[in-house]
Amino acid sequence: MLKVLVCGEGPDRTGVMISIPQYPLYSATLADLAAVQINYYLDEDRCWGLDVAELKRALSAARTHCNPRVICIINPGNPTGQVQSRKCIEDVIRFAKEEHLFLMADEVYQDNVYAEGCKFHSFKKVLFEMGPEFSSTVEMASFHSTSKCYMGECGFRGGYMEVINMDPEVKAQLTKLVSVRLCPPVTGQALLELVVNPPQPDEPSYSSFMKERTEVLAALAEKAGLTEKTFNTVPGIICNPVQGAMYTFPRITLPQRAIDKAKEEGLAPDMFYCMRLLEEDGICLVPGSGFGQREGTFHFRMTILPPTEKLKVVLQKIRDFHMRFTKHFS
Ligand SMILES: Cc1ncc(COP(=O)(O)O)c(C=O)c1O
């Protein structure tokens, strides 16, 4: 999709708006295509919420040096685990229309919603409910994958995108471009078929499918709550609710001496922290600097995927490590 959208030279080069913290696949793909990355920041104090004023700020700053043409939204979010409200989605759609931006809705975590009061709303559904003024004009692509949700079948490599309101001539080029890659393996295609057409109540595998689906999602919801609760008991760690997706992205306070020591070793402070944890306890977290974060703040990303009993041990070990680390460098 990005390959089709990116063009131009110098100040005319395509700019693509992505959230910060972001999923590094985006920055890497944009770098690969030599597109201009336009950062808009999610608001950590409002549970990683998305604010249209921030979108406007990022867009007008970018207009001085590139041609913004695309906005990417990840909902539910990776690495931040937030689920966007319906109102927020409407605001983004309005913004995209006003600013003539192509909307890319990455919705691969659409079934991973845990927090009470949160619900997944697809951009396409909201777009169509907003009426023809929007549904027949805003250009959009939404994405889904077999590798998330209750499936978690990363190895099969199956996914789809749905493209709406694209000029037919451009769409013909897109189809040609996608066709160059031939097709994914049969197993991935078969699995995707099952994702979009799951077993129905009158079919033999319905009850075992529903049982497994319910169990997987219930366990993830339990682990989301457990992770948030445990982290928030640790002085120096602040964790937003894990509303959806599969990750937590807590903020950590690092003592100045640890920051100085990291600089001495040529490492980002949160990388230094994560390496220490890996060396001392064998736990691998991803430093926040890999995803982007506000200057002067530090985070790490952790998945909530380990089995519950193992996760409890991991959380306890991170808790002990954080206190030990803080004490050592204070
Ligand atoms: C937000 C987001 N989009 C896309 C992907 C990639 O999905 P796939 O495994 O289908 O390549 C991921 C995988 O982690 C993701 O987190």
PDBQT file of the ligand as one rigid body, heavy atoms in Angstrom, charges set to zero:
ROOT
HETATM    1  C1  LIG A 401       0.232  -3.280  14.535  1.00  0.00    +0.000 C 
HETATM    2  C2  LIG A 401       0.762  -4.401  13.723  1.00  0.00    +0.000 A 
HETATM    3  N1  LIG A 401       0.562  -4.420  12.398  1.00  0.00    +0.000 NA
HETATM    4  C3  LIG A 401       1.015  -5.428  11.627  1.00  0.00    +0.000 A 
HETATM    5  C4  LIG A 401       1.737  -6.481  12.177  1.00  0.00    +0.000 A 
HETATM    6  C5  LIG A 401       2.263  -7.551  11.261  1.00  0.00    +0.000 C 
HETATM    7  O1  LIG A 401       1.365  -8.563  11.092  1.00  0.00    +0.000 OA
HETATM    8  P1  LIG A 401       1.791  -9.903  10.290  1.00  0.00    +0.000 P 
HETATM    9  O2  LIG A 401       2.269 -10.869  11.308  1.00  0.00    +0.000 OA
HETATM   10  O3  LIG A 401       0.550 -10.315   9.613  1.00  0.00    +0.000 OA
HETATM   11  O4  LIG A 401       2.875  -9.512   9.330  1.00  0.00    +0.000 OA
HETATM   12  C6  LIG A 401       1.988  -6.497  13.543  1.00  0.00    +0.000 A 
HETATM   13  C7  LIG A 401       2.774  -7.600  14.135  1.00  0.00    +0.000 C 
HETATM   14  O5  LIG A 401       3.279  -7.546  15.216  1.00  0.00    +0.000 OA
HETATM   15  C8  LIG A 401       1.486  -5.446  14.333  1.00  0.00    +0.000 A 
HETATM   16  O6  LIG A 401       1.696  -5.419  15.659  1.00  0.00    +0.000 OA
ENDROOT
TORSDOF 0
